[in-house]
Amino acid sequence: VKNNEFDRIVIFGNDQHIKPISLVTPKEKMIFYLATLMLNKVEDFSLCNRILVGSNHTKMSILNHTKRLSENDIKVIQSGIDTEYFTNLMQPSLRDKIRKKYKLEENVPLVCYLGRIVESKGVVVLLRAALSIKDSVSFKLILIGSFGSNFGAKRRKSKMTNEEIEIRNLISEMGEKCIVTGLDRKSTRLNSS
């Protein structure tokens, strides 16, 4: 890095690396990619030539927190999604299989969440909202995904985080109103967890 033997440096997500790297790297070679909205050191963002973000919401939040950047300094690159894969999940036959597997009545509305089961994805808000109506509204909540923030990594053997404990406690409070399952991507099959 000190010898400038590179075309660009892309810093992924951790804005605490921006300032130290800027001390040995010209601004025009620095790009910062922010996948999730974590605004720790927004003023340091201006040390980069370009800021890449995953949504217009993140872009506007950054612009609202600093006067050092303009709209032209931030480019939105939205994450892609395999629409064909998720279209298969919407097929009536799969819905019927889910209802049969979990013994769900046809007239009971299903609320499904698909994604990592973490607070930053809104799972705590969803669970609290579901808890607030659990005794007065007929529905089943299905959470499809993996627990924890270490997406793609092997599950650590250490204790659960406070976030994981809170989510698991909320799920427990939901009782039979909440079903938690994993997703087998290869066969588009729901797995009990």
C-alpha positions in Angstrom: 0.0 0.0 0.0 2.7 2.5 0.9 4.4 2.0 -2.5 1.1 2.7 -4.4 1.4 -0.5 -6.3 -2.3 -0.9 -7.0 -5.0 0.6 -9.1 -7.7 1.0 -6.5 -8.3 0.1 -2.9 -11.9 -0.9 -2.1 -12.7 -0.8 1.6 -15.7 -3.0 2.4 -18.0 -1.9 5.2 -15.6 -0.9 8.0 -15.3 2.9 7.9 -12.7 2.7 10.7 -10.2 1.7 8.0 -10.7 4.8 5.9 -8.6 7.3 7.8 -5.5 5.1 8.4 -5.5 4.0 4.7 -5.9 7.6 3.6 -2.6 8.5 5.3 -0.7 6.3 2.8 -3.1 6.3 -0.2 -4.1 9.0 -2.6 -7.8 9.9 -2.5 -8.4 9.1 -6.2 -7.4 5.4 -5.5 -9.8 4.9 -2.5 -13.3 3.5 -2.9 -15.6 2.8 0.1 -18.4 0.2 -0.2 -21.1 0.4 2.5 -23.5 -2.6 2.2 -25.5 -1.8 5.4 -26.3 1.5 7.0 -23.7 1.9 9.7 -22.6 5.5 10.1 -19.7 5.6 12.5 -17.3 8.0 10.9 -19.3 9.7 8.2 -16.9 12.6 7.9 -14.1 10.2 6.9 -16.2 9.1 3.9 -15.0 12.3 2.1 -11.4 10.9 2.2 -12.5 8.5 -0.5 -12.8 9.2 -4.2 -16.1 7.3 -4.5 -18.6 5.9 -2.0 -20.7 2.8 -3.2 -23.9 2.0 -1.3 -26.6 -0.7 -1.6 -29.7 1.6 -1.6 -31.0 5.1 -2.1 -31.9 5.1 1.6 -28.3 4.6 2.6 -27.2 7.3 0.2 -29.7 9.9 1.5 -28.8 9.0 5.1 -25.1 9.6 4.4 -25.9 12.9 2.7 -28.0 14.0 5.7 -25.2 13.3 8.1 -22.4 15.2 6.3 -22.0 18.4 4.2 -18.6 17.2 2.8 -20.2 14.9 0.2 -22.5 15.6 -2.7 -24.9 13.3 -4.5 -22.2 12.8 -7.2 -19.8 11.3 -4.6 -22.1 8.4 -3.8 -23.2 5.7 -6.3 -26.0 3.3 -5.6 -25.3 -0.3 -6.6 -28.3 -2.4 -5.6 -27.8 -6.1 -4.7 -29.1 -8.5 -7.3 -31.5 -11.3 -6.6 -32.2 -14.6 -8.4 -35.9 -13.9 -9.3 -36.3 -17.4 -10.9 -35.4 -19.1 -7.6 -37.8 -17.0 -5.5 -40.6 -17.3 -8.1 -40.5 -21.1 -7.5 -41.2 -20.3 -3.8 -44.5 -18.6 -4.8 -45.9 -21.6 -6.7 -49.2 -22.8 -5.3 -47.9 -26.4 -5.0 -45.1 -25.2 -2.7 -47.5 -23.2 -0.6 -49.7 -26.3 -0.3 -46.7 -28.4 0.8 -45.8 -25.9 3.5 -49.4 -25.9 4.8 -49.4 -29.7 4.8 -46.0 -30.0 6.4 -46.8 -27.7 9.3 -50.5 -28.7 9.5 -51.7 -25.2 8.7 -55.3 -24.6 7.9 -56.1 -23.1 4.5 -57.9 -20.1 5.9 -55.1 -19.1 8.3 -53.0 -16.2 6.8 -49.2 -16.9 6.6 -46.7 -14.1 7.2 -43.3 -15.2 5.9 -39.9 -13.7 6.5 -37.0 -14.9 4.3 -33.5 -13.9 5.2 -30.9 -13.9 8.0 -32.6 -14.0 11.4 -30.8 -11.0 12.8 -31.9 -7.7 14.4 -30.5 -5.5 11.6 -32.9 -7.2 9.1 -35.9 -6.1 11.2 -36.6 -9.5 12.7 -37.0 -8.1 16.3 -39.5 -5.4 15.0 -41.4 -8.1 13.1 -41.5 -10.4 16.2 -42.6 -7.7 18.5 -45.3 -6.6 16.1 -46.5 -10.2 15.8 -46.5 -10.6 19.6 -48.7 -7.5 20.0 -51.4 -9.1 17.9 -50.8 -12.8 18.5 -53.9 -13.2 20.8 -56.3 -11.1 18.7 -55.5 -12.1 15.1 -55.4 -15.4 13.4 -52.1 -16.0 11.6 -48.9 -18.0 11.5 -45.5 -16.4 11.2 -42.8 -18.4 9.3 -39.2 -17.4 9.7 -37.0 -18.9 6.9 -33.3 -18.4 7.3 -30.2 -18.8 9.4 -29.5 -17.3 12.8 -26.7 -14.9 13.5 -24.6 -12.2 11.8 -21.8 -14.5 10.7 -23.5 -15.2 7.3 -21.6 -17.8 5.3 -19.2 -18.6 8.2 -19.2 -21.6 10.4 -21.3 -21.2 13.5 -19.0 -20.2 16.3 -18.9 -22.4 19.4 -19.0 -19.4 21.8 -22.0 -18.2 23.7 -25.0 -16.6 21.8 -25.0 -12.9 21.5 -27.5 -10.8 23.4 -29.2 -10.2 20.0 -29.6 -13.9 19.4 -30.9 -14.5 22.9 -33.5 -11.7 22.4 -34.6 -13.1 19.1 -34.9 -16.7 20.4 -36.8 -15.4 23.5 -39.3 -13.5 21.2 -39.7 -16.6 19.1 -40.4 -18.7 22.2 -43.0 -16.1 23.4 -44.8 -16.5 20.0 -45.3 -20.2 20.8 -47.2 -22.1 18.1 -47.8 -18.9 16.2 -44.2 -18.9 14.9 -42.5 -21.5 12.8 -38.7 -21.3 12.3 -37.1 -23.2 9.4 -34.0 -23.2 7.2 -34.0 -23.3 3.5 -32.3 -25.9 1.3 -31.4 -23.7 -1.7 -30.5 -26.6 -4.0 -33.9 -28.3 -3.8 -36.1 -25.4 -2.9 -37.2 -27.4 0.1 -38.0 -26.1 3.6 -36.2 -27.8 6.4 -37.2 -27.8 10.0 -34.7 -26.4 12.4 
